[in-house]
Amino acid sequence: MIIFWIILGILVLIIITRSIVVVKQYEGGLIFRLGKVAGRLIPGINFIIPFIDVVQKVDLRTRVVDIPPQEMITKDNAVVRVDAVVYYRVIDVIKALLEVEDYEYAIINLAQTTLRAIIGSMELDEVLNKREYINSKLLEILDKETDPWGVRIEKVEVKEIDPPQDIKEAMAQQMKAERLKRAKILEAEGEKQSRILKAQGIAESLKIEAEGKAKAIQIVAEAARNYFKEEAQLYKALEVANNVLKENSKYIISENVLDLAKNIIKKRD
């Protein structure tokens, strides 16, 4: 009898355990009862009929899936190796579980085929230089194609575009030539700037020297002009005095004339 109650208690415990489903805040899901959708799972505790109901959960957060690297042929028959990552989110649980068997696997394969078609429509130079265009085009197509699955593609990034070895060597040589060219241009520009600065310095020095000489000439000319002006005034006064004395007339010599004569004498000394 005790064994019976123990077994019964274990069965009741199993039934209670199987009838409770805990769903996390970032999860969603459906309850399938005998193969038919009987309800949706909500965050928290959900009660189901054990052994009859089956639940399927879905992560509703943004998820990241890697697109494996694959070789693709461009429009001009160059082989490149390309890989990418896709960021997606499930926005409709019912569609994600009922409209596609494995939405993540479907996204990976759809991204591979779409990326192959995009690369095949472009030449190698475009593939190498228009990564943003590839990202936007791939995002547009994937988002449209996955909409019936209840999935929204949020972002697509091409991680690496690996061209053939001979193309990489040619690109490396081109980059080296460009760097040497830029270095020579910078060296030439530096030498040119140095010569310009040196010429400007010489010109400024000559200008200052010329201005100094001109100032000196101006000072000398001004002094000479004043000197000859004073000499002329003195000689004029002496001439008048001489004429007066010849006529035996009285003439009073101005003090200004005397001062002028004294200054001239001092300057000569």
Sequence and secondary structure as in RCSB ss.txt:
>XXXX:A:sequence
MIIFWIILGILVLIIITRSIVVVKQYEGGLIFRLGKVAGRLIPGINFIIPFIDVVQKVDLRTRVVDIPPQEMITK
DNAVVRVDAVVYYRVIDVIKALLEVEDYEYAIINLAQTTLRAIIGSMELDEVLNKREYINSKLLEILDKETDPWG
VRIEKVEVKEIDPPQDIKEAMAQQMKAERLKRAKILEAEGEKQSRILKAQGIAESLKIEAEGKAKAIQIVAEAAR
NYFKEEAQLYKALEVANNVLKENSKYIISENVLDLAKNIIKKRD
>XXXX:A:secstr
 HHHHHHHHHHHHHHHHHTEEEE TTEEEEEEETTEEEEEE SEEEE  TTTEEEEEEE S EEEEEEEEEEE T
TS EEEEEEEEEEEE  HHHHHHT S HHHHHHHHHHHHHHHHHHTS HHHHHH HHHHHHHHHHHHHHHHGGGT
EEEEEEEEEEEE  HHHHHHHHHHHHHHHHHHHHHHHHHHHHHHHHHHHHHHHHHHHHHHHHHHHHHHHHHHHHH
HHHHHHHHHHHHHHHHHHHHHTT      HHHHHHHHHHHHHH 
